[in-house]
Amino acid sequence: MIKLSAGTAHVLGFKKLTTDAPPTTAYLMKGEKCLQECGFCPQARSASSRADLMSRITWAEVNEENIVEAVGTAYNQGRLKRACLQVVAGDRILEEVKETVSKIKGHSNIPVCVSAKVKTTEELLALASTGVERISLALDAACERVFKATKTGSWEETLGQIQEAARLLPGRISTHLIVGLGETEEEMVFMLQMMQDLQVTVGLFAFTPVPGTRMAEVKPPALENYRRIQAAHYLIGNGLIKAADCTFFRGRLISYGLPVEQLRAYLQDGKAFQTSGCPDCNRPYYNEKPGGIIYNYPRPLKPEETRSAVDPVIQSLTENGVARHG
């Protein structure tokens, strides 16, 4: 069986929802109750969260054959542009993933991304040979200190695996970074630069507390903080600045090394604040509740939304710059 996000179930006709932003990617999940112990994840083996949760999204279980057929139809009709298979780490899960990817590709040429925990280079290359366009290896934490506090496994091995994967499969590797796990803005900005140098695509997330997880009582990042990191991600990713151009005060970003008006011009189309990650990935309401604070916009921003996103970034830089130099 495969689980699919509520929004995906809506697009594929398995569920009716009222939404202003249907997903452009089919979000699928394979497996349940991970072998890992990420403090923020409801699928962690010790979490008491509902089994149908990943972040704050509910996942419905549907027969695999029905799903792969519906995904192919939706792609051929232009309602979907990509499929993303989130794999919960478990025994022999990669063998099952290969079979699922083969079934998906048997119904259409939809680009497929697999987010999985692979143990060896051989597993990575075997997965890549199944027709997967991209492979996502989640780092999540911006630095070793935060990794050790929130995840299991080895920081050195995880980061080294991403570096090796980027060398072997250039342009085909993605990762996840979560803002609000306890890192400084400086640590996150320099990790964004490292991933850019590796040509690893970053999907940026805001930490979302979920009941039943170890970090259920931790607050999500302040929106102003997240907006500064989104802007840095966009500027670095488009080659407009490097992390070394930025200035920090006690770990907080206070300058991108750009004149204010140039910075505003770079951000004025609002793209910096849309969902980031693989092409055509919009993850609607993955970090947000409809009607609440929107961290990642799943669609182009309206002019007033762009202003409300850019203005706090500019204001916080100006205020911090005055405070530091005054």
C-alpha positions as CSV (number, residue, x, y, z in Angstrom):
1,M,0.0,0.0,0.0
2,I,1.0,3.6,-0.5
3,K,-0.2,6.6,1.4
4,L,-0.9,9.9,-0.3
5,S,-1.3,13.4,1.1
6,A,-4.8,14.9,1.5
7,G,-4.1,17.4,-1.3
8,T,-2.9,14.6,-3.6
9,A,-5.9,12.5,-2.8
10,H,-8.0,15.5,-3.9
11,V,-6.2,16.0,-7.2
12,L,-6.4,12.3,-8.0
13,G,-10.1,12.1,-7.2
14,F,-9.9,10.0,-4.0
15,K,-11.0,12.8,-1.7
16,K,-12.9,16.1,-2.0
17,L,-11.3,19.2,-0.5
18,T,-11.8,22.9,-0.8
19,T,-8.4,24.4,-1.6
20,D,-7.1,27.5,-3.3
21,A,-3.8,25.7,-4.1
22,P,-3.9,22.1,-5.3
23,P,-0.6,20.4,-5.3
24,T,1.3,20.3,-8.6
25,T,3.3,17.3,-7.4
26,A,1.8,14.0,-6.2
27,Y,3.1,13.4,-2.7
28,L,3.2,9.7,-1.9
29,M,4.5,7.9,1.2
30,K,5.8,4.4,1.5
31,G,6.3,2.7,4.9
32,E,5.3,3.5,8.4
33,K,7.0,4.1,11.7
34,C,10.6,5.0,10.8
35,L,13.7,3.3,12.2
36,Q,15.1,6.7,12.8
37,E,14.5,9.0,15.8
38,C,14.1,12.5,14.5
39,G,12.7,14.6,17.3
40,F,10.4,16.6,15.0
41,C,8.9,13.8,13.0
42,P,5.6,12.0,13.8
43,Q,6.9,8.9,12.0
44,A,9.9,8.5,14.4
45,R,9.8,5.1,16.0
46,S,9.1,6.4,19.5
47,A,6.7,9.1,18.5
48,S,3.1,8.7,19.8
49,S,1.7,10.8,16.9
50,R,-1.0,9.5,14.6
51,A,0.4,7.1,12.1
52,D,-1.2,9.1,9.2
53,L,0.8,12.2,9.8
54,M,4.0,13.6,8.2
55,S,4.6,17.2,9.5
56,R,1.0,18.5,9.8
57,I,-0.2,16.7,6.7
58,T,-2.6,13.8,6.9
59,W,-1.9,10.8,4.6
60,A,-4.6,8.5,3.3
61,E,-3.9,4.8,2.5
62,V,-5.1,3.8,-1.0
63,N,-4.4,0.6,-3.1
64,E,-1.1,1.0,-4.9
65,E,-2.4,0.0,-8.3
66,N,-5.2,2.6,-8.2
67,I,-2.7,5.3,-7.2
68,V,-0.1,4.7,-9.9
69,E,-2.8,4.6,-12.5
70,A,-4.4,7.8,-11.3
71,V,-1.0,9.5,-11.1
72,G,-0.3,8.6,-14.7
73,T,-3.7,9.9,-15.8
74,A,-3.3,13.2,-13.9
75,Y,0.1,13.7,-15.4
76,N,-1.0,13.0,-19.0
77,Q,-3.9,15.4,-18.5
78,G,-1.5,18.1,-17.2
79,R,-2.9,18.2,-13.6
80,L,0.3,17.0,-12.1
81,K,3.9,17.7,-13.1
82,R,5.9,15.5,-10.8
83,A,5.7,12.6,-8.3
84,C,7.5,12.6,-4.9
85,L,7.8,9.4,-3.0
86,Q,8.6,9.9,0.6
87,V,10.1,6.7,2.0
88,V,9.9,5.9,5.8
89,A,13.1,4.0,6.6
90,G,12.6,0.3,7.3
91,D,13.9,-3.1,6.4
92,R,13.9,-3.9,2.7
93,I,12.0,-0.7,1.9
94,L,14.3,0.1,-1.0
95,E,13.3,-3.1,-2.9
96,E,9.7,-2.1,-2.5
97,V,10.4,1.5,-3.7
98,K,12.1,0.2,-6.9
99,E,8.9,-1.8,-7.6
100,T,6.7,1.2,-6.9
101,V,8.8,3.5,-9.2
102,S,8.6,0.9,-11.9
103,K,4.9,0.8,-11.7
104,I,4.6,4.6,-11.7
105,K,6.8,4.9,-14.8
106,G,4.8,2.1,-16.4
107,H,1.8,4.5,-16.6
108,S,3.4,7.7,-17.7
109,N,6.7,9.6,-18.1
110,I,6.1,11.7,-15.0
111,P,9.4,12.8,-13.3
112,V,9.8,11.0,-10.0
113,C,11.8,12.1,-6.9
114,V,12.4,9.7,-4.1
115,S,13.3,10.9,-0.6
116,A,14.9,8.0,1.2
117,K,17.5,7.0,3.6
118,V,20.1,5.0,1.6
119,K,22.9,3.2,3.4
120,T,25.5,2.8,0.7
121,T,26.7,4.2,-2.6
122,E,25.5,0.9,-4.2
123,E,22.0,1.5,-2.9
124,L,22.1,5.1,-4.2
125,L,23.2,4.1,-7.7
126,A,20.7,1.2,-7.8
127,L,17.9,3.6,-6.9
128,A,19.1,6.1,-9.5
129,S,19.0,3.3,-12.2
130,T,15.2,2.7,-11.7
131,G,14.2,5.8,-13.7
132,V,14.1,8.2,-10.7
133,E,14.9,11.7,-11.9
134,R,16.0,13.0,-8.5
135,I,17.0,11.6,-5.1
136,S,16.5,13.5,-1.9
137,L,18.8,12.8,1.0
138,A,17.4,14.7,4.0
139,L,20.0,16.6,6.1
140,D,17.4,18.7,8.0
141,A,19.8,20.3,10.4
142,A,22.1,23.2,9.4
143,C,25.0,22.2,11.6
144,E,26.4,19.3,13.6
145,R,25.2,20.7,17.0
146,V,21.6,20.8,15.9
147,F,21.8,17.4,14.1
148,K,23.0,15.7,17.3
149,A,20.2,17.4,19.3
150,T,17.4,16.5,17.0
151,K,18.3,13.4,14.9
152,T,20.0,10.0,15.1
153,G,22.9,8.7,13.1
154,S,26.1,10.5,12.2
155,W,26.4,14.0,11.0
156,E,29.7,13.3,9.3
157,E,28.3,10.3,7.4
158,T,25.1,12.0,6.4
159,L,26.8,15.1,5.1
160,G,29.5,13.0,3.4
161,Q,26.9,10.9,1.7
162,I,25.3,14.0,0.3
163,Q,28.6,15.2,-1.0
164,E,29.4,11.9,-2.6
165,A,25.9,11.6,-4.1
166,A,26.3,15.1,-5.6
167,R,29.6,14.0,-7.2
168,L,28.2,10.8,-8.6
169,L,24.8,12.2,-9.7
170,P,25.4,15.9,-10.5
171,G,22.2,18.0,-10.6
172,R,20.1,15.1,-9.4
173,I,20.4,15.4,-5.6
174,S,18.1,17.3,-3.3
175,T,18.0,17.8,0.4
176,H,15.8,19.3,3.1
177,L,16.8,22.0,5.6
178,I,14.5,22.9,8.4
179,V,14.6,26.4,9.9
180,G,13.8,26.6,13.6
181,L,15.5,23.5,15.0
182,G,17.9,25.6,17.1
183,E,20.4,26.8,14.5
184,T,21.6,30.4,14.1
185,E,20.8,32.3,10.9
186,E,24.5,32.3,10.2
187,E,24.7,28.5,10.4
188,M,21.8,28.1,8.1
189,V,23.1,30.6,5.5
190,F,26.5,28.9,5.3
191,M,24.8,25.5,4.9
192,L,22.7,26.9,2.1
193,Q,26.0,28.1,0.4
194,M,27.5,24.6,0.8
195,M,24.6,23.0,-0.9
196,Q,24.6,25.5,-3.6
197,D,28.3,24.8,-4.2
198,L,27.5,21.1,-4.4
199,Q,24.6,21.8,-6.9
200,V,22.3,20.2,-4.4
201,T,18.7,21.5,-4.5
202,V,17.4,22.6,-1.2
203,G,13.8,22.3,0.0
204,L,13.4,24.8,2.8
205,F,11.0,24.1,5.6
206,A,9.8,25.9,8.7
207,F,9.9,23.7,11.8
208,T,6.3,22.6,12.6
209,P,5.6,21.2,16.1
210,V,3.4,18.0,15.9
211,P,1.7,16.5,19.0
212,G,3.3,13.2,20.0
213,T,6.8,14.1,18.9
214,R,9.8,14.9,21.1
215,M,9.8,18.5,20.0
216,A,6.0,19.0,20.3
217,E,6.4,21.9,22.7
218,V,9.1,23.8,20.7
219,K,7.8,26.9,18.9
220,P,8.0,27.3,15.2
221,P,10.4,30.0,13.9
222,A,9.4,33.6,13.9
223,L,8.2,34.6,10.5
224,E,10.7,37.5,10.3
225,N,13.5,35.0,10.9
226,Y,12.2,32.6,8.2
227,R,11.8,35.4,5.7
228,R,15.4,36.4,6.1
229,I,16.5,32.9,5.5
230,Q,14.2,32.5,2.5
231,A,15.7,35.7,1.0
232,A,19.2,34.3,1.6
233,H,18.3,31.0,0.0
234,Y,16.9,32.8,-3.1
235,L,19.8,35.1,-3.5
236,I,22.5,32.4,-3.0
237,G,20.6,30.0,-5.3
238,N,20.5,32.5,-8.1
239,G,24.1,33.5,-7.8
240,L,23.3,37.0,-6.6
241,I,25.3,36.8,-3.4
242,K,27.5,34.4,-1.5
243,A,27.3,33.6,2.2
244,A,30.6,35.3,2.6
245,D,29.0,38.6,1.5
246,C,26.6,38.5,4.4
247,T,27.2,40.1,7.8
248,F,25.9,38.6,11.1
249,F,25.6,39.9,14.6
250,R,25.5,37.2,17.3
251,G,24.4,34.7,14.7
252,R,21.6,36.9,13.2
253,L,21.7,38.0,9.6
254,I,22.0,41.8,9.4
255,S,23.2,42.4,5.9
256,Y,23.3,40.6,2.6
257,G,26.1,42.8,1.3
258,L,23.7,44.6,-1.0
259,P,22.3,48.2,-1.0
260,V,18.7,48.2,0.3
261,E,17.1,49.2,-3.0
262,Q,19.0,46.5,-4.9
263,L,17.9,43.9,-2.4
264,R,14.3,45.1,-2.7
265,A,14.5,44.9,-6.5
266,Y,15.8,41.3,-6.3
267,L,12.9,40.3,-4.0
268,Q,10.1,42.3,-5.6
269,D,8.7,39.4,-7.7
270,G,8.0,37.4,-4.5
271,K,9.6,34.2,-5.8
272,A,11.9,34.0,-2.8
273,F,8.9,33.3,-0.6
274,Q,7.4,30.5,-2.7
275,T,7.9,26.9,-1.9
276,S,11.4,25.8,-2.7
277,G,12.7,22.4,-3.7
278,C,12.5,20.2,-6.8
279,P,10.9,21.8,-9.9
280,D,7.1,22.0,-9.7
281,C,7.0,21.2,-6.0
282,N,4.6,23.5,-4.2
283,R,3.7,21.5,-1.0
284,P,0.6,23.5,-0.2
285,Y,0.0,24.0,3.6
286,Y,2.8,21.6,4.6
287,N,4.0,24.0,7.2
288,E,0.8,26.1,7.5
289,K,-2.8,26.0,8.5
290,P,-5.2,27.5,5.9
291,G,-5.9,31.0,7.0
292,G,-2.9,31.1,9.3
293,I,0.7,32.3,8.8
294,I,2.1,31.2,5.5
295,Y,5.8,30.3,5.5
296,N,6.0,28.9,2.0
297,Y,3.5,30.3,-0.6
298,P,2.3,27.4,-2.8
299,R,1.6,29.8,-5.7
300,P,2.8,33.2,-7.0
301,L,2.3,36.0,-4.5
302,K,-0.1,38.8,-4.8
303,P,1.5,42.3,-4.7
304,E,0.3,42.9,-1.2
305,E,1.7,39.5,-0.1
306,T,5.1,40.3,-1.6
307,R,5.2,43.7,0.2
308,S,4.3,42.0,3.5
309,A,7.1,39.5,3.0
310,V,9.8,41.9,1.8
311,D,9.1,44.9,4.1
312,P,10.0,43.0,7.4
313,V,13.2,41.7,5.8
314,I,14.3,45.2,4.8
315,Q,13.2,46.8,8.1
316,S,14.9,44.2,10.3
317,L,18.2,44.6,8.4
318,T,18.0,48.4,8.7
319,E,17.1,48.3,12.4
320,N,19.8,45.8,13.2
321,G,22.4,47.7,11.2
322,V,21.6,50.9,13.1
323,A,21.7,49.1,16.4
324,R,25.1,47.5,15.6
325,H,26.8,50.6,14.2
326,G,25.1,53.3,16.2
